């Protein structure tokens, strides 16, 4: 059966692995018709942040058209990656889990992120050169977004971490660019 996940944004909406891509492969709005005509829907990428990052990875397991996946600081909410090789190239960017609003105890030198044990089989973890994992020291989960630009004052540091907003956006752009 196709992957189905309940949308957190709108109760009752469902997203399937072929939903948006299938719709775009048919009729597209005039505003994007030129782009859709040039697109190769046989080789697609998936990308998302937080729950969207988890969804991007979950879709990669279900949709054989997926050749690249980017997860920006999303846990494996769908639990598809546990002890299972992701079938596409994969990039994971983590916030600093040791910094998470001062709640997580532990050494800042801890070598693992919260998803280091998913998206690969345990017995072969770490051997694929098409899986890249990076952690941004000093960042909080909401900081791995463009929220860096909209929060101000003490709220900014509490939500996003001590990194200056423009610096975090540079990191994000270099990672996915």
Buried (B, 14 or more C-beta within 10 A) or exposed (E): EEBEBEEEEEEEEEBBBBBEBEEBEEEBEEEEEEEBEEBEEEEBBBBBBBBBBBBBBBBBBBBEBBBBBBBBBBBBBBEBBEEBBBBBBBBBBBBBBBBBEEEEEEEEEEEEBBBBBBBBEEEEBEEBEEBEBEBBBBBBBBBBBEBBEEBEEEEBEEBBBEBEBEEBBEBBEEBEE
